[in-house]
Amino acid sequence: MLRLPSKRRLTWCIGMYASGSTWLFNATREVVAALSPIQPVHSAFIETWPHLAKLPAGFVIVKSHALSPGLARLLEIQSARILVTIRDPRDAVTSLMQYMGQSFEKALKRVEHSARFCSRYAAHERAILLPYESGFTESADAFDKLAECFGQQLTASSRGRLFAATRREAIEHHISQLDNLPTSWRNPHNGDLLDTSTQWHAHHAGRTGATGRWRQYLSAEHILRIETALHDFMVQHDYILESNLKP
């Protein structure tokens, strides 16, 4: 049975935009439920203090992109483990432009902000870093790694079940049902439809997950802009620069 220290009952999933953070959030929820089926698991997407304050006591899994310093510090202190997802910022910008219809300027701003926030926690003593390019969303081994975070092991049947439930086909089917789910919500400002339980959005549908798409999609100017803005991040995390920027 999974037991949690009273002062550290949080698992914090931090992700760059378009880095597989929603997949990881749901995989973590499912792993915990499999390890401790009788213990309630609460989960939520966190952006503000009220979001966190509304969560009940017990085992809590939260997902975020970048947060205010005060809220981030509180989550850092309370989290027993921090799971961080990152991605080549050129692919992340491409994803936001292609699938969310964002302008280059807006996509770059959001990716840069979230990349710097994630990088701040990448080397944290309680953090596990998962680069999107490692293929964690496509590997059954990811579930074993998550179980190890909680000091336990999954059975072979649980591992296979969780892997099957998180394949692209299953996710696409779930997204196709958003209009009928009681947990769905439509943003009145932009019309975005999402499941508040899983955080799967309508715009998550139809994606391939391919890496390197930025080479066919971005202009030379856009590539230079991204590499200039996030040069230190890319060098730190071993993303090869296309331009001739010097360290």
C-alpha positions as CSV (number, residue, x, y, z in Angstrom):
1,M,0.0,0.0,0.0
2,L,1.3,3.4,-1.0
3,R,1.9,5.6,2.1
4,L,2.7,9.3,2.0
5,P,4.5,11.5,4.5
6,S,2.0,13.9,5.9
7,K,4.0,17.0,4.9
8,R,4.8,15.7,1.4
9,R,1.7,14.4,-0.3
10,L,2.1,16.2,-3.6
11,T,3.5,15.0,-6.9
12,W,4.2,17.9,-9.2
13,C,4.3,17.5,-13.0
14,I,5.9,20.5,-14.6
15,G,6.0,20.7,-18.4
16,M,7.1,23.0,-21.2
17,Y,4.3,23.6,-23.6
18,A,4.0,20.7,-26.1
19,S,6.4,18.5,-24.2
20,G,4.2,15.5,-23.3
21,S,3.2,16.9,-19.9
22,T,-0.5,16.1,-20.3
23,W,0.4,12.5,-21.1
24,L,2.8,12.3,-18.1
25,F,0.1,13.8,-15.8
26,N,-2.4,11.1,-16.8
27,A,0.2,8.3,-16.7
28,T,1.2,9.3,-13.2
29,R,-2.5,9.4,-12.1
30,E,-3.0,5.9,-13.5
31,V,0.2,4.5,-12.0
32,V,-0.7,5.8,-8.5
33,A,-4.2,4.4,-8.8
34,A,-2.8,1.0,-9.8
35,L,-0.4,0.9,-6.9
36,S,-2.9,1.9,-4.4
37,P,-6.5,1.3,-5.7
38,I,-8.3,2.0,-2.4
39,Q,-6.6,5.4,-1.7
40,P,-8.3,8.4,-3.4
41,V,-6.1,10.2,-5.8
42,H,-6.9,13.9,-6.4
43,S,-5.5,15.7,-9.4
44,A,-5.7,19.1,-11.0
45,F,-4.1,21.6,-13.3
46,I,-2.7,24.5,-11.3
47,E,-2.3,28.1,-12.4
48,T,-3.3,30.2,-9.3
49,W,-3.4,29.9,-5.5
50,P,-7.2,29.2,-5.5
51,H,-6.7,26.2,-7.7
52,L,-4.4,24.6,-5.1
53,A,-6.4,25.7,-2.2
54,K,-9.5,23.9,-3.5
55,L,-7.7,20.5,-3.5
56,P,-8.6,18.2,-0.6
57,A,-6.2,16.5,1.7
58,G,-4.6,13.2,0.6
59,F,-2.6,12.1,-2.4
60,V,-2.6,15.0,-4.9
61,I,-1.0,15.1,-8.4
62,V,-0.8,18.6,-9.9
63,K,0.2,19.7,-13.4
64,S,1.5,23.1,-14.4
65,H,3.5,25.1,-16.8
66,A,5.1,28.2,-15.4
67,L,3.8,29.6,-12.1
68,S,4.3,32.7,-10.0
69,P,7.3,32.5,-7.7
70,G,5.3,32.2,-4.5
71,L,3.1,29.4,-5.7
72,A,6.0,27.6,-7.3
73,R,7.9,27.8,-4.0
74,L,4.9,26.3,-2.1
75,L,4.6,23.4,-4.5
76,E,8.4,22.8,-4.4
77,I,8.3,22.6,-0.6
78,Q,5.3,20.3,-0.4
79,S,6.2,18.0,-3.3
80,A,7.7,14.6,-2.6
81,R,8.6,14.3,-6.2
82,I,8.8,16.6,-9.2
83,L,8.5,15.3,-12.8
84,V,9.8,17.7,-15.4
85,T,9.1,17.4,-19.2
86,I,11.1,19.4,-21.7
87,R,11.3,19.5,-25.5
88,D,13.4,21.0,-28.3
89,P,11.9,24.6,-28.2
90,R,11.9,24.7,-32.0
91,D,9.5,21.7,-32.1
92,A,7.5,23.2,-29.1
93,V,7.0,26.5,-31.0
94,T,6.0,24.6,-34.1
95,S,3.4,22.6,-32.2
96,L,1.8,25.7,-30.7
97,M,1.6,27.3,-34.1
98,Q,0.3,24.2,-36.0
99,Y,-2.1,22.8,-33.5
100,M,-3.2,25.8,-31.4
101,G,-3.2,28.4,-34.1
102,Q,-0.9,30.7,-32.2
103,S,1.3,33.4,-33.9
104,F,5.0,32.9,-33.8
105,E,5.5,35.7,-31.3
106,K,2.9,34.2,-28.9
107,A,4.2,30.7,-29.3
108,L,7.8,31.8,-28.7
109,K,6.9,33.8,-25.6
110,R,5.0,30.9,-24.1
111,V,7.6,28.3,-24.9
112,E,10.5,30.5,-23.6
113,H,8.7,31.2,-20.3
114,S,7.8,27.6,-19.7
115,A,11.3,26.3,-20.8
116,R,13.0,28.6,-18.3
117,F,10.6,27.6,-15.5
118,C,11.1,23.9,-16.2
119,S,14.9,24.3,-16.4
120,R,14.9,25.8,-13.0
121,Y,13.7,22.5,-11.5
122,A,15.4,20.1,-13.9
123,A,18.3,19.4,-11.5
124,H,16.2,19.6,-8.3
125,E,17.1,16.8,-5.8
126,R,13.6,15.5,-6.0
127,A,13.1,15.9,-9.7
128,I,13.2,13.4,-12.6
129,L,13.8,15.0,-16.0
130,L,12.0,13.5,-19.0
131,P,13.0,15.0,-22.4
132,Y,10.3,14.5,-25.0
133,E,13.0,13.2,-27.4
134,S,13.7,10.2,-25.1
135,G,10.4,8.7,-26.2
136,F,8.8,8.4,-22.8
137,T,5.3,8.7,-24.2
138,E,5.8,5.7,-26.4
139,S,7.6,3.4,-24.0
140,A,6.1,0.9,-21.5
141,D,9.3,1.4,-19.5
142,A,8.0,4.9,-18.5
143,F,5.4,3.2,-16.2
144,D,8.1,1.2,-14.4
145,K,10.0,4.4,-13.9
146,L,7.0,6.2,-12.5
147,A,6.3,3.3,-10.2
148,E,9.9,3.4,-8.9
149,C,9.3,7.1,-8.0
150,F,6.8,5.8,-5.5
151,G,9.0,3.0,-4.3
152,Q,7.0,0.2,-5.8
153,Q,6.7,-2.0,-8.8
154,L,3.8,-2.6,-11.2
155,T,2.6,-6.1,-12.1
156,A,3.1,-7.1,-15.7
157,S,-0.6,-7.0,-16.2
158,S,-1.0,-3.5,-14.8
159,R,1.9,-2.3,-16.9
160,G,0.4,-3.7,-20.1
161,R,-3.0,-2.3,-19.3
162,L,-1.7,1.2,-18.6
163,F,0.5,1.2,-21.7
164,A,-2.5,0.2,-23.9
165,A,-4.7,2.8,-22.3
166,T,-2.3,5.6,-23.1
167,R,-1.7,4.8,-26.8
168,R,-2.6,7.5,-29.3
169,E,-5.7,5.6,-30.4
170,A,-7.1,5.6,-26.9
171,I,-6.4,9.3,-26.4
172,E,-8.0,10.2,-29.7
173,H,-11.1,8.2,-28.7
174,H,-11.3,10.0,-25.4
175,I,-10.9,13.4,-27.0
176,S,-13.7,12.5,-29.5
177,Q,-16.0,12.1,-26.5
178,L,-15.3,15.6,-25.0
179,D,-18.7,17.0,-26.0
180,N,-20.4,14.3,-23.9
181,L,-18.3,14.2,-20.8
182,P,-19.6,15.7,-17.5
183,T,-16.1,16.9,-16.8
184,S,-15.7,18.9,-20.0
185,W,-15.5,22.7,-20.1
186,R,-15.4,25.1,-23.0
187,N,-13.4,28.3,-22.6
188,P,-15.8,31.2,-23.3
189,H,-12.9,33.4,-24.5
190,N,-11.4,31.2,-27.2
191,G,-13.8,28.3,-27.5
192,D,-11.2,25.7,-26.4
193,L,-12.8,22.5,-25.2
194,L,-11.1,20.3,-22.6
195,D,-11.7,17.6,-20.1
196,T,-11.0,19.2,-16.7
197,S,-10.2,15.7,-15.2
198,T,-7.5,14.6,-17.7
199,Q,-6.6,18.0,-19.1
200,W,-6.9,16.6,-22.7
201,H,-7.9,19.4,-25.0
202,A,-9.6,19.2,-28.3
203,H,-6.4,20.6,-29.9
204,H,-4.5,17.5,-28.7
205,A,-6.3,15.4,-31.3
206,G,-4.7,14.7,-34.7
207,R,-1.1,15.0,-33.6
208,T,1.7,12.7,-34.7
209,G,4.3,13.4,-31.9
210,A,7.0,13.5,-34.6
211,T,10.2,15.3,-33.7
212,G,12.2,17.6,-36.0
213,R,9.1,19.0,-37.7
214,W,10.5,22.5,-37.2
215,R,12.9,21.9,-40.0
216,Q,10.1,21.9,-42.6
217,Y,7.8,24.4,-40.8
218,L,9.9,27.2,-39.4
219,S,11.7,29.9,-41.5
220,A,15.4,30.6,-41.0
221,E,14.5,33.8,-39.2
222,H,12.2,32.0,-36.8
223,I,14.9,29.4,-36.1
224,L,17.4,32.1,-35.3
225,R,14.9,33.9,-33.0
226,I,14.2,30.7,-31.0
227,E,17.9,29.8,-30.7
228,T,18.8,33.3,-29.7
229,A,16.1,33.5,-27.1
230,L,16.8,30.0,-25.6
231,H,20.5,29.6,-26.4
232,D,21.5,28.8,-22.8
233,F,18.6,26.3,-22.4
234,M,19.4,24.5,-25.6
235,V,23.1,24.2,-24.7
236,Q,22.3,23.0,-21.2
237,H,20.0,20.3,-22.4
238,D,22.0,19.2,-25.5
239,Y,19.8,20.5,-28.3
240,I,22.0,21.0,-31.3
241,L,21.9,24.6,-32.6
242,E,21.2,25.1,-36.3
243,S,22.7,28.6,-36.4
244,N,26.2,29.7,-35.7
245,L,25.6,31.1,-32.3
246,K,28.5,30.9,-30.0
247,P,28.2,29.7,-26.3
